Amino acid sequence: MNLILLYTSDFISPHLVRLTDRRFHHMRSVHQAQVGEAFKVGVLDGLVGQGKVSALSDDYIELQVQLDQAPPKPLPLHLIMALPRPKMLKRTLETAATLGVKDLWLINSYRVDKSYWSTPILKADKTREHLLLGLEQAGDTRLPRVHLRKRFKPFVEDELPALARNTRALVAHPYDAAPCPDPEASPTTLAIGPEGGFIAYEVEKLQEAGLESIHLGRRILRVETAVPVLLSRLFPL
Amino acid sequence: MNLILLYTSDFISPHLVRLTDRRFHHMRSVHQAQVGEAFKVGVLDGLVGQGKVSALSDDYIELQVQLDQAPPKPLPLHLIMALPRPKMLKRTLETAATLGVKDLWLINSYRVDKSYWSTPILKADKTREHLLLGLEQAGDTRLPRVHLRKRFKPFVEDELPALARNTRALVAHPYDAAPCPDPEASPTTLAIGPEGGFIAYEVEKLQEAGLESIHLGRRILRVETAVPVLLSRLFPL
């Protein structure tokens, strides 16, 4: 936790929060918080600032907060990913949130195992938990939106063309592909396939929706490595 | 397994290998290999090419191999990392191998928990196993060398200056730091701290050894995210 995320329900007066949950336990046991000590805090979907410990008991911690900074800039990105297997999904949610992704579409694909769609991680509160961990890591406050699309074709035909329009629209697909373009802070749509890649039919449909194939060189990366590699190549710091 | 790694001991004649272990089981159950089918193969620390299934039984698979390509280029990098906790170490070994790291120093640091040094993953055969997985993922054959340095000071004072000399020598440390430099295929030495970062004394010693502090922007990344992000920023594809 490089930032303690606060919710409006934590405020017991305009500048005072009281925490009793995971955050309280973490601050007490991991950070060994002391009265007077200051921590980086941020309000969910709001400003970032400082929280000074004003009271500490066995049951709660209170922080006097001052919020005066904008959170880090979001990536101007629609990230579209074939649903990864559950273990990788967890890490991908956290990494995407840490790196500043704000719009994530998890879509079906031929190589996505049907069972992946019934993982509890896709339940809204579980998904949110992993996204929050990613925000706390990065020091960000803006919660990403996750959109689930269990059918490939309707998504790619009916929604994707509008998302891709007027953006750098790319699909990471190593065959017949252009090299990854240079970093640029411009609106981007990026699709990443499952392990084993999108099948030819899917790549064709993605291209019809306006996406151009790009590759990352000769090495084949796992999805969880491809995400940070692609995002660091496509956007400036 | 995007590449099947072969060892000289697999060869039963100059162009024929017989596999009976994990690779055989993986080819049979995951790839559902058939006689006549071709797979990407490579000899450990050697060439890459094609292996055509010439025989398949309940106990082994035989491949007729043709090796005619160099493996992907290694990164011209000395990567120095504070030893991560075991779970992260596994993934870091795999990711580093996948991304083309060939020289990895795992060093001690104030924030490295002593217990991390006794993880079985640091046993040579276990370390090697994770590195091989990383190579198989990337389609590479050149095994990285892992150097363990359980004492920070002797490493930084006696070894690091020689490693850093005539290289881009950098430490990822977000305070008083320059922005990450542009991609360049030049010899590089890069140090990455533990979760929580190197302490001030350590940063000072690393700077004395010739390393310059660089940062990756405002977001704070986990070590396993920082590695792919830094390597993709520092080197061209």
Chai-1 contact restraints between the chains, C-beta under 6 A:
chainA,res_idxA,chainB,res_idxB,connection_type,confidence,min_distance_angstrom,max_distance_angstrom,comment,restraint_id
A,N2,B,I220,contact,1.0,0.0,6.0,A-B,restraint_1
A,P72,B,R218,contact,1.0,0.0,6.0,A-B,restraint_2
A,P72,B,R219,contact,1.0,0.0,6.0,A-B,restraint_3
A,T95,B,T225,contact,1.0,0.0,6.0,A-B,restraint_4
A,Q137,B,R222,contact,1.0,0.0,6.0,A-B,restraint_5
A,A138,B,R219,contact,1.0,0.0,6.0,A-B,restraint_6
A,A138,B,I220,contact,1.0,0.0,6.0,A-B,restraint_7
A,G139,B,I220,contact,1.0,0.0,6.0,A-B,restraint_8
A,G217,B,L237,contact,1.0,0.0,6.0,A-B,restraint_9
A,R218,B,P72,contact,1.0,0.0,6.0,A-B,restraint_10
A,R219,B,P72,contact,1.0,0.0,6.0,A-B,restraint_11
A,R219,B,A138,contact,1.0,0.0,6.0,A-B,restraint_12
A,I220,B,N2,contact,1.0,0.0,6.0,A-B,restraint_13
A,I220,B,A138,contact,1.0,0.0,6.0,A-B,restraint_14
A,I220,B,G139,contact,1.0,0.0,6.0,A-B,restraint_15
A,R222,B,Q137,contact,1.0,0.0,6.0,A-B,restraint_16
A,T225,B,T95,contact,1.0,0.0,6.0,A-B,restraint_17
A,T225,B,P228,contact,1.0,0.0,6.0,A-B,restraint_18
A,P228,B,T225,contact,1.0,0.0,6.0,A-B,restraint_19
A,P228,B,P228,contact,1.0,0.0,6.0,A-B,restraint_20
A,P228,B,V229,contact,1.0,0.0,6.0,A-B,restraint_21
A,V229,B,P228,contact,1.0,0.0,6.0,A-B,restraint_22
A,V229,B,S232,contact,1.0,0.0,6.0,A-B,restraint_23
A,S232,B,V229,contact,1.0,0.0,6.0,A-B,restraint_24
A,S232,B,S232,contact,1.0,0.0,6.0,A-B,restraint_25
A,S232,B,R233,contact,1.0,0.0,6.0,A-B,restraint_26
A,R233,B,S232,contact,1.0,0.0,6.0,A-B,restraint_27
A,L237,B,G217,contact,1.0,0.0,6.0,A-B,restraint_28
